[in-house]
Amino acid sequence: MTKQKIRQVLKEQGKFPADIDTLADDADLYAAGMTSHASVNVMLALEDAFDLEFPDRMLKRSVFESINAIHDAIQELTA
């Protein structure tokens, strides 16, 4: 469920040239076309979707570089 919700946010906010559903969970989202600006929109939308706030220590590219990385961060914050 969580990864589906992440994909939905990425679809709406990531501005990808390709269909996000064709990407593997470990695919590099930046290589797939997500910009730094889009990643900020994705982060804000994820915070709303999952009712959480990413702490400063997580505000780095590696946390948002793949669906798996985003999933792990959300799991850590909601544990």
C-alpha positions as CSV (number, residue, x, y, z in Angstrom):
1,M,0.0,0.0,0.0
2,T,2.7,2.5,1.0
3,K,4.7,2.0,-2.3
4,Q,1.5,2.5,-4.3
5,K,0.8,5.7,-2.5
6,I,4.4,6.8,-3.1
7,R,4.0,6.1,-6.8
8,Q,0.8,8.1,-6.9
9,V,2.5,11.1,-5.3
10,L,5.4,10.7,-7.8
11,K,2.9,10.6,-10.7
12,E,1.2,13.8,-9.5
13,Q,4.3,15.8,-8.5
14,G,7.4,14.3,-10.0
15,K,6.9,15.6,-13.6
16,F,8.5,12.5,-15.1
17,P,8.8,12.2,-18.9
18,A,8.1,8.4,-18.6
19,D,5.3,6.5,-16.9
20,I,6.3,6.1,-13.2
21,D,4.7,2.6,-13.2
22,T,7.3,1.3,-15.6
23,L,10.1,2.1,-13.1
24,A,11.5,-0.5,-10.7
25,D,11.3,0.3,-7.0
26,D,15.1,0.7,-6.9
27,A,15.3,2.9,-10.1
28,D,17.1,6.2,-9.7
29,L,14.3,8.8,-9.9
30,Y,16.7,11.6,-10.8
31,A,18.1,9.6,-13.7
32,A,14.4,9.0,-14.7
33,G,13.9,12.8,-15.0
34,M,12.9,14.2,-11.6
35,T,14.4,17.6,-11.0
36,S,15.5,19.1,-7.7
37,H,12.5,21.5,-7.9
38,A,10.1,18.5,-8.5
39,S,11.7,16.6,-5.6
40,V,10.7,19.4,-3.2
41,N,7.1,19.2,-4.5
42,V,7.3,15.4,-4.0
43,M,8.6,15.8,-0.5
44,L,5.8,18.2,0.5
45,A,3.1,16.0,-1.1
46,L,4.5,12.9,0.7
47,E,4.4,14.8,4.0
48,D,0.7,15.5,3.3
49,A,-0.1,12.1,2.1
50,F,1.5,10.3,5.0
51,D,0.8,13.0,7.7
52,L,4.5,13.3,8.7
53,E,7.4,15.7,8.4
54,F,10.8,14.9,7.1
55,P,13.4,16.0,9.6
56,D,16.4,18.1,8.4
57,R,18.7,15.1,8.5
58,M,16.5,13.5,5.8
59,L,16.4,16.5,3.4
60,K,19.0,15.1,1.0
61,R,19.0,13.6,-2.4
62,S,19.6,10.0,-1.3
63,V,16.4,9.9,0.7
64,F,14.3,10.7,-2.5
65,E,16.4,8.9,-5.1
66,S,14.2,5.8,-5.4
67,I,10.8,4.5,-4.4
68,N,12.6,2.1,-2.0
69,A,14.6,4.9,-0.4
70,I,11.4,7.0,0.1
71,H,9.6,3.9,1.5
72,D,12.4,3.2,4.0
73,A,12.4,6.9,5.2
74,I,8.6,6.8,5.7
75,Q,8.8,3.5,7.5
76,E,11.5,5.0,9.8
77,L,9.3,8.0,10.5
78,T,6.1,6.1,11.2
79,A,7.7,3.3,13.2
